[in-house]
Amino acid sequence: MEIGFKFEKLIIWQKAMDFGEDIDALAKIFPTNELYNLSSQIKRAADSIALNISEGAIGQTNPEFKKFMGYSIRSLAEVVTCLHKASKRKYISEIEFNEQYENAFNLMNMMVAFKKKIQ
C-alpha cells in the first residue's frame, strides 16, 4: 500500500515547493530593515503557492480546486512583483532576478495550463 497525499504527486506542487525554498534563500540576503516588510511578504507569497495547491487538491469539488489554483496563481504574481521591488532596490543582482523570474514564468505557465485542465 502506497501512502501519500494526491497533491504530492502533482508536478506543479513539487515545483512550487522548490520555488518557495529558492525564494526563501533569496530573501535571506535582503537587508535587515526589510525583515518584516519585503522579506516577509515574498516568503509568505511564495509559500502560499504550494499551500493553496495542496489545499485545493484536498477539496471535494473541481470548482473548489480551480478556486485554490487561482489563489496560487495570484500568489505567484505577488512574488514576481516582490522580485521587481527587490531588483529596483538593488537587493538582488540582475542574474538572481532573471533566474527567479524565469522560474516564476515557467511555473505560471504550468499552473495556468493545469487550472484549465480541471473540469
DRENKE-80500 format. One line per field, with one value per atom (N, C-alpha, C, O): atom name; residue in three letters; y, x, z. Coordinates in Angstrom, 1 decimal. Atoms other than C-alpha are relative to their C-alpha. Example, Ala and Ser with C-alpha at 12.3 -4.5 7.8 and 13.67 -1.06 7.14 Angstrom:
% DRENKE-80500
guke	c(N/CA/C/O/N/CA/C/O)
seza	c(ALA/ALA/ALA/ALA/SER/SER/SER/SER)
north	c(-1.2/-4.5/1.2/1.2/-1.1/-1.1/1.1/2.2)
east	c(0.9/12.3/0.9/1.9/-0.9/13.7/-0.8/-0.3)
up	c(0.0/7.8/0.0/0.7/0.0/7.1/0.8/0.9)
***
This chain:
% DRENKE-80500
guke	c(N/CA/C/O/N/CA/C/O/N/CA/C/O/N/CA/C/O/N/CA/C/O/N/CA/C/O/N/CA/C/O/N/CA/C/O/N/CA/C/O/N/CA/C/O/N/CA/C/O/N/CA/C/O/N/CA/C/O/N/CA/C/O/N/CA/C/O/N/CA/C/O/N/CA/C/O/N/CA/C/O/N/CA/C/O/N/CA/C/O/N/CA/C/O/N/CA/C/O/N/CA/C/O/N/CA/C/O/N/CA/C/O/N/CA/C/O/N/CA/C/O/N/CA/C/O/N/CA/C/O/N/CA/C/O/N/CA/C/O/N/CA/C/O/N/CA/C/O/N/CA/C/O/N/CA/C/O/N/CA/C/O/N/CA/C/O/N/CA/C/O/N/CA/C/O/N/CA/C/O/N/CA/C/O/N/CA/C/O/N/CA/C/O/N/CA/C/O/N/CA/C/O/N/CA/C/O/N/CA/C/O/N/CA/C/O/N/CA/C/O/N/CA/C/O/N/CA/C/O/N/CA/C/O/N/CA/C/O/N/CA/C/O/N/CA/C/O/N/CA/C/O/N/CA/C/O/N/CA/C/O/N/CA/C/O/N/CA/C/O/N/CA/C/O/N/CA/C/O/N/CA/C/O/N/CA/C/O/N/CA/C/O/N/CA/C/O/N/CA/C/O/N/CA/C/O/N/CA/C/O/N/CA/C/O/N/CA/C/O/N/CA/C/O/N/CA/C/O/N/CA/C/O/N/CA/C/O/N/CA/C/O/N/CA/C/O/N/CA/C/O/N/CA/C/O/N/CA/C/O/N/CA/C/O/N/CA/C/O/N/CA/C/O/N/CA/C/O/N/CA/C/O/N/CA/C/O/N/CA/C/O/N/CA/C/O/N/CA/C/O/N/CA/C/O/N/CA/C/O/N/CA/C/O/N/CA/C/O/N/CA/C/O/N/CA/C/O/N/CA/C/O/N/CA/C/O/N/CA/C/O/N/CA/C/O/N/CA/C/O/N/CA/C/O/N/CA/C/O/N/CA/C/O/N/CA/C/O/N/CA/C/O/N/CA/C/O/N/CA/C/O/N/CA/C/O/N/CA/C/O/N/CA/C/O/N/CA/C/O/N/CA/C/O/N/CA/C/O/N/CA/C/O/N/CA/C/O/N/CA/C/O/N/CA/C/O/N/CA/C/O/N/CA/C/O)
seza	c(MET/MET/MET/MET/GLU/GLU/GLU/GLU/ILE/ILE/ILE/ILE/GLY/GLY/GLY/GLY/PHE/PHE/PHE/PHE/LYS/LYS/LYS/LYS/PHE/PHE/PHE/PHE/GLU/GLU/GLU/GLU/LYS/LYS/LYS/LYS/LEU/LEU/LEU/LEU/ILE/ILE/ILE/ILE/ILE/ILE/ILE/ILE/TRP/TRP/TRP/TRP/GLN/GLN/GLN/GLN/LYS/LYS/LYS/LYS/ALA/ALA/ALA/ALA/MET/MET/MET/MET/ASP/ASP/ASP/ASP/PHE/PHE/PHE/PHE/GLY/GLY/GLY/GLY/GLU/GLU/GLU/GLU/ASP/ASP/ASP/ASP/ILE/ILE/ILE/ILE/ASP/ASP/ASP/ASP/ALA/ALA/ALA/ALA/LEU/LEU/LEU/LEU/ALA/ALA/ALA/ALA/LYS/LYS/LYS/LYS/ILE/ILE/ILE/ILE/PHE/PHE/PHE/PHE/PRO/PRO/PRO/PRO/THR/THR/THR/THR/ASN/ASN/ASN/ASN/GLU/GLU/GLU/GLU/LEU/LEU/LEU/LEU/TYR/TYR/TYR/TYR/ASN/ASN/ASN/ASN/LEU/LEU/LEU/LEU/SER/SER/SER/SER/SER/SER/SER/SER/GLN/GLN/GLN/GLN/ILE/ILE/ILE/ILE/LYS/LYS/LYS/LYS/ARG/ARG/ARG/ARG/ALA/ALA/ALA/ALA/ALA/ALA/ALA/ALA/ASP/ASP/ASP/ASP/SER/SER/SER/SER/ILE/ILE/ILE/ILE/ALA/ALA/ALA/ALA/LEU/LEU/LEU/LEU/ASN/ASN/ASN/ASN/ILE/ILE/ILE/ILE/SER/SER/SER/SER/GLU/GLU/GLU/GLU/GLY/GLY/GLY/GLY/ALA/ALA/ALA/ALA/ILE/ILE/ILE/ILE/GLY/GLY/GLY/GLY/GLN/GLN/GLN/GLN/THR/THR/THR/THR/ASN/ASN/ASN/ASN/PRO/PRO/PRO/PRO/GLU/GLU/GLU/GLU/PHE/PHE/PHE/PHE/LYS/LYS/LYS/LYS/LYS/LYS/LYS/LYS/PHE/PHE/PHE/PHE/MET/MET/MET/MET/GLY/GLY/GLY/GLY/TYR/TYR/TYR/TYR/SER/SER/SER/SER/ILE/ILE/ILE/ILE/ARG/ARG/ARG/ARG/SER/SER/SER/SER/LEU/LEU/LEU/LEU/ALA/ALA/ALA/ALA/GLU/GLU/GLU/GLU/VAL/VAL/VAL/VAL/VAL/VAL/VAL/VAL/THR/THR/THR/THR/CYS/CYS/CYS/CYS/LEU/LEU/LEU/LEU/HIS/HIS/HIS/HIS/LYS/LYS/LYS/LYS/ALA/ALA/ALA/ALA/SER/SER/SER/SER/LYS/LYS/LYS/LYS/ARG/ARG/ARG/ARG/LYS/LYS/LYS/LYS/TYR/TYR/TYR/TYR/ILE/ILE/ILE/ILE/SER/SER/SER/SER/GLU/GLU/GLU/GLU/ILE/ILE/ILE/ILE/GLU/GLU/GLU/GLU/PHE/PHE/PHE/PHE/ASN/ASN/ASN/ASN/GLU/GLU/GLU/GLU/GLN/GLN/GLN/GLN/TYR/TYR/TYR/TYR/GLU/GLU/GLU/GLU/ASN/ASN/ASN/ASN/ALA/ALA/ALA/ALA/PHE/PHE/PHE/PHE/ASN/ASN/ASN/ASN/LEU/LEU/LEU/LEU/MET/MET/MET/MET/ASN/ASN/ASN/ASN/MET/MET/MET/MET/MET/MET/MET/MET/VAL/VAL/VAL/VAL/ALA/ALA/ALA/ALA/PHE/PHE/PHE/PHE/LYS/LYS/LYS/LYS/LYS/LYS/LYS/LYS/LYS/LYS/LYS/LYS/ILE/ILE/ILE/ILE/GLN/GLN/GLN/GLN)
north	c(-1.2/0.0/1.2/1.4/-1.2/3.3/1.1/1.4/-1.0/6.1/1.4/1.5/-1.3/9.7/0.8/0.2/-0.8/12.6/0.2/0.3/-0.2/13.1/1.2/1.2/-1.2/16.6/-0.2/0.6/0.2/15.3/-0.5/-0.4/0.6/13.6/1.1/0.9/-1.1/16.9/0.7/1.2/-0.7/18.3/1.5/2.1/-1.4/21.8/0.3/1.3/-0.1/21.2/-0.1/0.6/0.3/19.8/1.3/1.7/-1.2/22.8/1.2/2.0/-1.1/25.2/-0.1/0.9/0.2/23.7/0.4/1.1/-0.4/24.1/1.5/2.1/-1.4/27.6/0.8/1.8/-0.6/28.5/0.0/0.9/0.1/27.3/0.9/1.5/-0.9/29.2/1.5/2.2/-1.4/32.4/0.2/1.3/-0.1/31.8/0.3/1.2/-0.3/31.6/1.3/2.0/-1.3/34.7/1.1/2.1/-1.0/36.7/0.2/1.2/-0.1/36.0/1.0/1.4/-1.0/38.3/1.4/2.4/-1.4/41.3/0.6/-0.1/-0.7/44.0/-0.3/-0.6/0.2/43.6/0.9/0.5/-0.9/46.6/-0.5/0.1/0.5/44.6/-1.3/-2.0/1.3/41.6/-0.1/-1.2/0.1/42.5/0.6/0.8/-0.6/44.0/-0.9/-1.9/0.7/42.8/-1.5/-2.4/1.4/39.7/-0.9/-2.0/0.8/38.5/-0.2/-1.2/0.1/39.3/-1.0/-1.8/0.9/37.5/-1.5/-2.4/1.4/34.4/-0.5/-1.7/0.4/34.3/-0.3/-1.3/0.2/34.7/-1.3/-2.0/1.2/32.0/-1.3/-2.2/1.1/29.6/-0.3/-1.4/0.1/30.3/-0.7/-1.3/0.7/28.9/-1.5/-2.0/1.4/25.3/-0.3/-1.3/0.2/25.7/0.0/-0.9/0.0/26.6/-1.1/-1.6/1.2/23.8/-1.2/-1.9/1.1/21.3/0.1/-0.9/-0.2/22.8/-0.2/-0.9/0.2/22.8/-1.4/-1.9/1.4/19.3/-0.9/-2.0/0.8/18.0/0.3/-0.5/-0.4/19.8/-1.1/-2.0/1.0/17.7/0.3/-0.6/-0.3/19.5/0.7/1.3/-0.6/20.6/1.5/2.2/-1.5/24.2/0.5/1.6/-0.4/24.4/0.0/0.9/0.1/23.2/1.1/1.7/-1.1/25.8/1.3/2.1/-1.2/28.5/0.1/1.1/0.0/27.5/0.1/0.7/-0.2/27.3/1.5/2.0/-1.5/30.9/0.7/1.7/-0.6/31.8/-0.2/0.7/0.3/30.1/0.9/1.4/-0.9/32.0/1.4/2.1/-1.4/35.3/0.1/1.1/0.0/34.4/0.1/0.8/0.0/33.7/1.4/1.9/-1.3/37.1/1.0/1.9/-0.8/38.7/-0.2/0.8/0.3/37.0/0.7/1.3/-0.7/38.4/1.5/2.1/-1.4/41.9/0.3/1.3/-0.1/41.4/-0.1/0.6/0.1/40.3/1.3/1.7/-1.3/43.5/1.1/1.8/-0.9/45.5/-0.2/0.7/0.3/43.7/0.4/0.9/-0.4/44.3/1.5/2.0/-1.5/48.0/0.6/1.6/-0.5/48.4/-0.5/-0.3/0.5/46.6/-1.0/-1.1/1.0/43.8/-1.3/-2.1/1.2/41.2/0.4/1.5/-0.3/41.1/-0.3/-0.9/0.2/41.1/-1.5/-2.0/1.5/37.4/-0.7/-1.6/0.6/36.5/0.3/-0.6/-0.4/38.4/-0.9/-1.5/0.7/36.8/-1.5/-2.1/1.4/33.3/-0.3/-1.2/0.3/33.5/0.5/-0.1/-0.5/35.5/-1.2/-1.5/1.1/32.6/-1.2/-1.8/1.1/30.0/0.4/-0.5/-0.4/32.0/0.0/-0.5/0.0/32.4/-1.5/-1.7/1.4/28.6/-0.6/-1.3/0.5/27.8/0.6/-0.2/-0.7/30.3/-0.7/-1.0/0.6/28.7/-1.4/-1.8/1.3/25.2/0.1/-0.7/-0.2/26.4/0.4/-0.1/-0.5/28.2/-1.2/-1.4/1.2/25.1/-1.0/-1.6/1.0/22.8/0.5/-0.3/-0.5/25.1/-0.2/-0.5/0.1/25.0/-1.5/-1.7/1.4/21.2/-0.6/-1.6/0.5/20.9/0.2/1.4/0.0/20.1/0.5/0.6)
east	c(0.8/0.0/0.9/1.7/-0.8/1.4/-0.7/-1.9/0.6/0.9/0.5/1.6/-0.3/0.8/-1.3/-2.3/1.1/-1.4/0.0/1.1/0.0/-2.5/0.7/1.3/-0.6/-1.2/1.6/2.2/-1.5/2.4/0.5/1.6/-0.3/2.3/-0.1/0.4/0.1/1.5/1.3/2.0/-1.3/4.5/-0.1/0.9/0.1/3.2/0.2/0.7/-0.2/3.1/1.5/2.1/-1.5/6.7/0.8/1.7/-0.7/7.9/-0.3/0.6/0.4/6.0/0.8/1.2/-0.7/7.7/1.5/2.0/-1.4/11.2/0.1/1.0/0.0/10.4/-0.1/0.6/0.1/9.3/1.3/1.7/-1.3/12.7/1.0/1.8/-0.9/14.6/-0.3/0.7/0.3/12.7/0.4/0.8/-0.4/13.3/1.5/1.9/-1.4/17.0/0.4/1.2/-0.3/17.0/-0.4/0.3/0.5/15.0/1.0/1.0/-0.9/17.7/1.1/1.8/-1.1/20.1/-0.6/0.2/0.5/17.7/0.5/0.8/-0.5/18.7/-0.9/-2.1/0.8/17.5/-1.2/-2.2/1.1/15.3/-1.2/-2.3/1.1/13.2/-0.6/-1.5/0.3/12.8/-1.6/-2.1/1.5/9.1/-0.8/-2.0/0.6/8.4/0.1/-0.6/-0.1/9.5/0.5/0.0/-0.5/11.4/-1.2/-1.4/1.1/8.3/-1.0/-1.6/1.1/5.9/0.4/-0.5/-0.4/7.9/0.0/-0.4/-0.1/8.4/-1.4/-1.7/1.4/4.7/-0.7/-1.4/0.6/3.6/0.5/-0.3/-0.6/6.0/-0.5/-0.8/0.5/4.9/-1.5/-1.9/1.5/1.2/-0.3/-1.3/0.3/1.6/-0.2/-1.2/0.2/2.2/-1.1/-1.8/1.1/-0.1/-1.4/-2.2/1.3/-3.0/-0.3/-1.4/0.1/-2.3/-0.5/-1.4/0.3/-2.4/-1.4/-2.1/1.4/-5.5/-1.1/-2.1/1.0/-7.4/-0.1/-1.2/0.1/-6.4/-0.7/-1.2/0.7/-7.8/-1.5/-2.3/1.4/-11.1/-0.9/-0.4/1.0/-14.2/-0.5/-1.0/0.5/-15.0/1.0/2.0/-0.9/-13.2/-0.1/0.9/0.1/-14.6/0.8/1.4/-0.7/-13.1/1.5/2.3/-1.4/-9.7/0.4/1.4/-0.3/-9.9/0.1/1.0/0.0/-10.6/1.4/2.0/-1.2/-7.5/1.2/2.2/-1.0/-5.4/0.1/1.2/0.0/-6.5/0.8/1.5/-0.7/-5.2/1.5/2.4/-1.4/-1.9/0.6/1.7/-0.5/-1.5/0.1/1.1/-0.1/-2.2/1.2/1.9/-1.2/0.4/1.3/2.3/-1.2/2.9/0.2/1.4/-0.1/2.1/0.6/1.3/-0.5/2.8/1.5/2.2/-1.5/6.2/0.7/1.8/-0.7/7.1/0.1/1.1/0.0/6.1/1.1/1.8/-1.0/8.3/1.4/2.3/-1.3/11.2/0.3/1.5/-0.2/10.8/0.4/1.3/-0.3/10.8/1.5/2.2/-1.3/13.9/1.1/2.2/-1.0/15.7/0.1/1.3/-0.1/14.8/0.7/1.3/-0.7/16.1/1.4/2.1/-1.4/19.3/0.3/1.5/-0.2/18.8/0.5/1.1/-0.5/19.4/0.6/0.3/-0.6/21.5/-0.9/-2.0/0.8/20.2/0.0/-1.1/-0.1/21.3/-1.0/-1.7/1.0/19.3/-1.4/-2.3/1.4/16.3/-0.4/-1.5/0.4/16.4/-0.2/-1.1/0.2/16.8/-1.3/-2.1/1.3/13.8/-1.2/-2.2/1.0/11.8/-0.3/-1.5/0.2/12.3/-0.7/-1.6/0.6/11.4/-1.5/-2.4/1.4/8.2/-0.8/-1.9/0.7/7.3/-0.3/-1.5/0.2/7.7/-1.1/-2.0/1.0/5.7/-1.4/-2.4/1.2/3.0/-0.7/-1.9/0.5/2.6/-0.6/-1.6/0.5/2.3/-1.3/-2.2/1.1/-0.2/-1.3/-2.3/1.1/-2.4/-0.5/-1.8/0.4/-2.4/-0.7/-1.7/0.6/-3.2/-1.4/-2.3/1.3/-6.1/-1.0/-2.1/0.9/-7.6/-0.4/-1.5/0.3/-7.5/-1.0/-1.6/0.9/-9.5/-1.4/-1.8/1.4/-13.1/-0.9/-2.1)
up	c(0.0/0.0/0.0/0.9/0.1/-1.1/0.8/0.7/-0.8/1.4/-0.5/-1.0/0.5/0.4/-0.3/-0.5/0.4/-0.5/-1.5/-2.1/1.5/-4.1/-0.5/-1.6/0.4/-4.2/-0.1/-0.9/0.0/-3.5/-1.4/-1.7/1.3/-6.9/-1.1/-2.2/1.0/-8.7/-0.3/0.6/0.4/-10.6/0.4/0.8/-0.4/-10.0/1.4/1.9/-1.4/-6.3/0.3/1.1/-0.2/-6.4/-0.4/0.3/0.4/-8.4/0.9/1.1/-0.9/-6.2/1.3/1.9/-1.3/-3.1/-0.2/0.6/0.3/-4.8/-0.1/0.4/0.2/-5.8/1.3/1.5/-1.3/-2.3/0.8/1.5/-0.7/-0.9/-0.7/0.0/0.7/-3.6/0.4/0.6/-0.4/-2.7/1.4/1.8/-1.4/1.0/0.1/0.9/0.0/0.4/-0.6/0.0/0.6/-1.8/1.0/1.1/-0.9/0.8/1.2/1.8/-1.1/3.4/-0.3/0.6/0.3/1.5/0.0/-0.1/-0.1/1.8/1.2/2.2/-1.3/4.3/1.1/1.0/-1.2/7.8/0.2/0.8/-0.2/7.6/-0.9/-0.7/0.8/5.1/0.7/0.1/-0.7/7.6/0.1/-0.2/-0.2/8.4/-1.2/-1.1/1.2/5.0/-1.2/-1.3/1.3/1.6/0.2/-0.4/-0.2/3.0/0.5/-0.1/-0.5/4.9/-1.1/-1.2/1.1/2.0/-1.1/-1.4/1.1/-0.7/0.5/-0.2/-0.6/1.6/0.2/-0.2/-0.3/2.6/-1.4/-1.5/1.4/-1.1/-0.6/-1.2/0.6/-2.3/0.7/0.0/-0.7/0.4/-0.3/-0.4/0.3/-0.4/-1.3/-1.4/1.3/-3.9/0.2/-0.1/-0.2/-2.8/1.1/0.9/-1.1/0.3/-0.7/-0.3/0.6/-1.9/-1.0/-1.1/0.8/-4.4/0.8/0.4/-0.9/-1.6/0.6/0.6/-0.6/0.0/-1.0/-0.7/1.0/-3.3/-0.4/-0.7/0.4/-4.2/1.0/0.6/-1.0/-0.9/-0.1/0.5/0.1/-1.7/-0.7/-1.4/0.5/-2.6/-1.5/-2.1/1.3/-5.9/-0.9/-0.4/0.9/-9.0/0.0/-0.2/0.0/-8.9/1.2/1.1/-1.2/-5.4/-0.3/0.1/0.3/-6.7/-1.0/-0.8/1.0/-9.6/0.8/0.5/-0.8/-7.0/0.7/0.7/-0.7/-5.0/-1.0/-0.6/1.1/-8.2/-0.3/-0.6/0.2/-8.8/1.1/0.8/-1.1/-5.4/-0.1/0.1/0.3/-6.2/-1.0/-0.9/1.1/-9.4/0.4/0.1/-0.5/-7.7/1.0/0.9/-0.8/-5.1/-0.8/-0.4/0.9/-7.8/-0.6/-0.7/0.6/-9.4/1.1/0.8/-1.1/-6.0/0.2/0.4/-0.1/-5.8/-1.1/-0.9/1.1/-9.2/0.2/0.0/-0.3/-8.1/1.1/1.0/-1.0/-5.0/-0.6/-0.1/0.7/-7.2/-0.7/-0.7/0.6/-9.2/1.0/0.8/-1.0/-6.0/0.5/0.7/-0.5/-4.7/-1.0/-0.7/1.1/-8.1/0.0/-0.1/0.0/-8.1/1.2/1.1/-1.2/-4.6/0.1/1.1/0.1/-5.6/1.1/1.6/-1.0/-3.0/-0.7/-0.1/0.7/-5.7/-1.3/-1.8/1.3/-8.8/-1.2/-1.0/1.2/-12.3/-0.3/-0.8/0.2/-12.6/0.9/0.5/-0.9/-9.5/-0.4/-0.3/0.5/-10.7/-1.2/-1.2/1.2/-14.1/0.2/-0.4/-0.3/-12.7/0.7/0.2/-0.7/-10.3/-0.9/-0.8/0.9/-12.9/-1.0/-1.3/0.9/-15.4/0.7/0.1/-0.8/-12.7/0.2/0.0/-0.3/-11.9/-1.3/-1.3/1.3/-15.6/-0.4/-0.8/0.4/-16.2/0.9/0.4/-0.9/-13.1/-0.3/-0.2/0.3/-14.0/-1.2/-1.2/1.2/-17.4/0.3/-0.2/-0.4/-15.9/0.9/0.7/-0.8/-13.3/-0.7/-0.5/0.8/-15.8/-0.8/-0.9/0.9/-18.1/0.9/0.5/-0.9/-15.1/0.4/0.4/-0.4/-14.0/-1.1/-0.8/1.2/-17.5/-0.2/-0.7/0.1/-17.4/1.1/0.9/-1.0/-14.2/-0.5/-0.8/0.5/-15.2/1.1/0.9)
***
